[in-house]
Amino acid sequence: MADYSVADQILHRLALGLPFLAEAVHDIERATFLKSAPRNEGNHVFVCGLARSGTTILMREIYATAQFGSLTYADMPFVLAPNLWAKLSNNHGKQSQKSERAHGDGIDVDNQSPEALDEVYWRIFDGPTYVGTDALMPHTPSKELIAGYEDLIRLVLRKTGKTRYLSKNNNNILRIGSLSAAMPEAHFLIPVRHPLDQAQSLWKQHRRFLDAPRFTQSYMTWLGHHEFGATHRPFRFSSIITGDPNGIDYWLRNWISAYAALARVEEDAKNMVFVPFEDLNSKPAVWQAVAERIAIRNGPAVELREINHATESSPDPLLLAEAKSIYDNLRSRGLSSLGLMTG
């Protein structure tokens, strides 16, 4: 974003900031390409969770198998018209130089890297029902909206020449009950990271993005990214998240709210599985079990790596104990679902 030209910024404001234009371009895409798009086989993979849980690294590991089509940075800013934009854009298909993403977390990206871009669909077509001024609420999309989303998946598969779709969209935890019920053949993977480590990472990113440039703030809003920083709006599953975002306890409360809600949904969803983040990064057998679960080639991991943990805060011990209890339960459920021993 920092190297976007003035022309790039104007194009993004038009394509993403004007809903009527995004809808019109999407209509042209559907009319032109949907008939020739592949059938929806349904066995797609959706990675989601609270931010900083390991969703990106898991998505990249799956994408590295070359068995999935996904939206990439090259599809920006017309993410709802991937085939049309591929024909119009001179840069499509040309790989740009890799550089570390804005999070400063050691993950390098280029224009061919997959990213969480399909939230644009939900925001454009149903944003007012779940995007509030101070929070994002649970989202129950209609059957028509889900059918339209499945059409977008087919359009992405047409452009990429694949038969399976891969999505990483953390906001999908707001609608995961509806999506998992509507797509029984799909797999929904929810990484679960130790709550204190994740809360500290969220807190760090919040401070990093508090003074983000205005265009960066607009960019994150257009993509539905409100996890932290100047545009932060928490997920409100039951009640308002209280406390100061400049303190660790606030982020632990966010963790508890999100994963307690996900625990309830997973009880009734056969196609959801919690993936313990620390085990995934340190134990090859966990990645192999995930690969088997989603029916992909289970070769050695190329992206996964152990993360160093640095404690820099003193949270409320009662909050931490509550979060740790939820984490232990979800880790055990995840390993059991993957056919692995717990402990």
Secondary structure, DSSP 8 states (H G I E B T S, - for coil): -TT--HHHHHHHHHHHH-HHHHHHHHHHHHHHHGGGS-------EEE--STTSSHHHHHHHHHTTS--B--BGGG-S-TT-HHHHHHH-TTTT-----EE-TT-SS-EE-TTSB-S-THHHHHHHHGGGTB-SS-B------HHHHHHHHHHHHHHHHHHT-SSBEEE-GGGGGTHHHHHHH-TTSEEEEEE--HHHHHHHHHHHHHHHTT--HHHHHHHHHTT--SSGGG---B-SSS---S-TTSHHHHHHHHHHHHHHHHHHHTT-TTEEEEEHHHHHH-HHHHHHHHHHTT------SS-------------HHHHHHHHHHHHHHHHHHHHHTT----
